[in-house]
Amino acid sequence: MNRQRMQVKTLKRTIPSRIESFTFVWIRKFQNYGVHKGCRDRMKMSVPKTCFWCRRKWQEEDQTWLTAVDGKGNKMVCESCATLIGDNSTEEGD
């Protein structure tokens, strides 16, 4: 399996009453969402239904990325969010 690792930093997002900062420790390409969901369903485990960062609902054919979020554990993000995290970009609210 080809593992891609990127150096990542902190991103911010605005939640109606506050701004949250998350530090992403590492990120790597993971499984197709349909494969991941099938495996977790067979073991009767919970399956994330949305991307951790943008909250977009997963489609069966989506490529997922696994990232470690400091203080939150491992989370799944979509390909566009993985690019944002990998580019060390920040998203700041007004």
C-alpha positions in Angstrom: 0.0 0.0 0.0 1.4 3.4 -1.0 1.5 5.6 2.1 1.6 9.3 1.7 2.6 11.4 4.7 2.6 15.2 4.8 3.7 17.7 7.4 0.6 19.5 8.6 -0.2 22.3 11.0 -3.3 23.9 12.6 -6.6 24.9 10.9 -9.4 27.0 12.4 -13.1 27.0 11.7 -15.9 29.2 13.0 -18.7 27.5 14.9 -21.6 29.9 15.7 -20.5 30.7 19.2 -16.7 30.1 19.0 -13.7 29.5 16.8 -12.1 26.0 17.2 -8.5 25.2 16.3 -7.4 21.7 15.4 -3.9 20.5 15.1 -3.5 17.8 12.4 -0.5 15.6 13.3 -0.3 13.5 10.1 -2.5 12.6 7.1 -2.5 9.6 4.7 -4.6 8.2 1.9 -7.1 5.6 3.3 -9.8 3.4 1.7 -12.6 4.0 -0.6 -15.6 4.9 1.6 -17.8 2.0 0.3 -15.1 -0.6 1.3 -14.6 1.0 4.7 -18.3 1.1 5.4 -18.7 -2.5 4.4 -15.9 -3.7 6.7 -17.2 -1.7 9.7 -20.8 -2.9 9.0 -19.7 -6.5 9.0 -18.1 -6.1 12.4 -21.1 -4.1 13.7 -19.0 -1.0 14.3 -20.0 2.6 13.9 -19.2 4.3 10.6 -18.7 8.1 10.2 -21.3 9.5 7.9 -19.6 12.8 7.1 -16.2 14.3 6.6 -14.7 15.5 9.9 -13.7 18.9 8.5 -16.4 20.0 6.0 -19.3 17.8 7.2 -20.1 16.7 3.6 -22.0 13.4 3.5 -19.9 10.5 2.2 -20.8 8.8 -1.1 -19.9 5.1 -1.7 -17.2 6.0 -4.3 -15.4 8.7 -2.3 -11.7 8.3 -1.5 -11.1 8.9 2.2 -8.0 10.2 4.0 -7.2 9.3 7.6 -5.7 12.0 9.8 -4.7 12.3 13.4 -6.2 15.3 15.2 -4.5 16.3 18.4 -6.8 15.6 21.3 -9.5 14.0 19.1 -7.9 10.8 17.8 -8.0 9.6 14.2 -10.6 11.1 11.8 -11.6 10.6 8.2 -11.6 13.6 5.8 -12.5 13.9 2.1 -10.0 14.5 -0.7 -10.6 18.2 -0.9 -10.1 18.7 2.9 -7.0 16.5 2.7 -5.5 18.9 0.2 -6.4 21.8 2.4 -4.8 20.1 5.5 -1.7 19.1 3.5 -1.2 22.6 2.1 -1.0 24.0 5.7 -3.7 26.5 4.7 -5.9 28.2 7.3 -9.5 29.0 7.2 -10.5 31.9 9.5 -13.9 33.4 10.2 -14.7 37.0 10.5 
